[in-house]
Amino acid sequence: MKLEDTIRSIPDFPAKGIIFRDITTLLQNGAAFKQLVDEIVKTLEGIEIDVVVGPEARGFILGAAIAYAIGAGFVPARKPGKLPCKAMRHEYQLEYGMDAIEMHEGAVLPGQRVLVVDDLLATGGTALAAIKLVEEARGEVVAVRFGIELMGLPGRAVLSDYDVKAIMEFHE
């Protein structure tokens, strides 16, 4: 199956000039969802991972499925104010504005080997914010994986210090 065919493109969302690549249509297709998870897992062969960090919200879905598939723990990186305990926070630039994510203190332990997973790589801001939280916790980011990479945007360059792979590519 060609996974790109399961992605819905929505023009002018969430702002004029943006083409939103909607992964929810892929997630609705059980075979496509399984294929995406399997393809990401295959890119991780030979990499020891203790915990997967997934940013809200679609990073939760992919990250949790991948953590289950590889037998690792899962840590959600949430929007501000959503976590009940003391949290670390990192602000970042989106393609269309500013945002922030938080992670519980102690969710990633010093020395743990961490995979960061999200649905889409555009500017790299969300993934870099998750990476900064992991590094602040003194975890080691050993890989960063995405379902989709938007080519022509600076995401890959922003994450050039890390092992980055995406399963699908879309040109803006």
C-alpha positions in Angstrom: 0.0 0.0 0.0 1.2 3.5 -0.8 0.8 5.3 2.6 0.8 8.7 0.9 -2.5 7.9 -0.7 -4.1 7.6 2.8 -3.2 11.2 3.8 -5.8 13.9 3.4 -4.5 17.4 2.4 -6.5 20.4 3.7 -5.6 23.8 2.2 -5.5 26.9 4.4 -5.6 25.1 7.7 -4.8 26.2 10.4 -3.9 29.4 8.6 -4.1 30.7 5.1 -1.3 29.4 2.9 -0.7 26.2 4.9 -1.6 22.8 3.5 -2.4 20.6 6.5 -1.4 17.0 6.0 -4.0 15.1 8.0 -2.8 11.7 9.3 -6.2 10.9 10.8 -7.3 9.3 7.5 -4.3 7.0 7.6 -5.1 6.1 11.2 -8.7 5.2 10.3 -7.3 2.5 7.9 -6.1 -0.4 10.1 -3.8 -1.8 7.4 -2.2 1.6 6.7 -1.7 2.4 10.4 -0.1 -1.0 11.0 2.1 -0.5 7.9 3.3 2.9 9.2 4.1 1.6 12.6 5.9 -1.4 11.2 7.9 0.8 8.8 9.0 3.1 11.6 9.9 0.1 13.8 12.0 -1.3 11.0 14.1 1.9 10.9 14.9 1.3 14.6 16.6 -2.1 14.2 19.8 -2.3 16.2 19.0 0.8 18.3 18.4 0.2 22.0 15.5 2.3 23.2 14.2 2.6 26.8 11.4 5.0 26.3 9.5 6.8 23.6 8.5 10.4 23.9 5.5 11.6 21.8 4.3 15.2 21.6 0.6 16.0 21.8 -1.5 14.9 20.1 -0.7 12.7 17.1 2.7 11.9 18.6 0.8 10.2 21.4 -0.9 7.9 18.9 2.2 6.9 16.9 4.5 7.0 19.9 2.4 4.7 22.0 2.0 2.2 19.2 5.7 2.2 18.5 6.6 1.9 22.2 4.3 -1.1 22.5 5.8 -2.7 19.3 9.4 -2.4 20.6 8.7 -3.1 24.3 9.6 0.4 25.5 7.9 2.8 27.9 6.0 5.8 26.7 6.1 9.4 27.9 3.6 12.0 26.6 4.8 15.6 26.0 1.7 17.6 26.6 0.4 21.1 25.9 0.9 23.5 28.9 -1.3 23.0 31.9 -2.3 19.4 31.1 0.0 17.5 33.4 -1.0 17.0 37.0 2.5 16.9 38.6 5.6 19.2 38.4 6.6 19.6 34.8 9.5 20.9 32.7 8.5 23.3 29.8 9.9 24.2 26.5 8.6 26.9 24.1 9.0 26.6 20.4 8.2 28.1 17.0 5.5 26.5 14.8 5.2 26.9 11.1 2.3 29.3 11.9 3.0 30.6 15.5 4.4 29.8 18.9 3.6 26.9 21.2 5.0 25.0 24.2 5.1 21.5 25.5 5.7 20.1 28.9 6.9 16.7 30.3 6.6 15.5 33.9 9.8 15.8 35.9 11.3 12.3 36.3 9.4 10.9 33.3 12.7 10.4 31.5 15.5 9.3 33.8 19.2 10.3 33.4 20.9 8.0 30.9 17.7 6.5 29.4 17.9 6.0 25.6 15.0 7.9 24.1 13.1 7.8 20.8 11.1 11.0 19.9 8.2 10.3 17.6 5.7 12.6 15.9 3.4 12.5 12.9 4.9 15.3 10.9 8.3 17.1 10.5 7.9 20.7 9.2 9.9 23.4 11.0 11.3 20.9 13.5 10.1 23.1 16.4 7.9 20.5 18.2 10.4 17.7 17.9 13.3 20.0 19.0 11.2 21.1 22.0 10.7 17.4 23.0 14.4 16.7 22.5 15.3 19.7 24.7 13.0 18.3 27.5 14.6 14.9 27.2 18.1 16.4 27.3 17.1 18.7 30.3 16.1 15.4 32.0 19.6 14.1 31.1 18.2 11.4 28.8 19.9 10.6 25.5 17.9 11.0 22.3 19.0 8.1 20.1 16.5 8.6 17.2 13.8 10.9 16.0 11.1 9.4 13.7 8.1 10.9 11.8 5.3 9.6 9.7 5.6 12.5 7.3 8.3 15.0 6.3 7.3 18.3 4.6 10.2 18.8 2.1 11.4 22.4 1.5 10.9 23.4 5.2 13.8 23.6 7.6 12.9 20.7 9.9 15.6 18.3 8.9 18.3 21.0 9.2 17.0 22.0 12.6 17.4 18.4 13.7 20.7 17.8 11.9 22.5 16.7 15.1 20.1 13.7 15.5 19.2 10.4 13.7 16.1 11.6 11.8 14.0 9.5 9.5 10.5 9.9 8.0 8.4 7.3 6.2 6.6 9.7 3.8 7.6 12.9 2.1 5.3 15.6 0.8 6.4 18.7 -1.1 4.7 21.8 0.3 
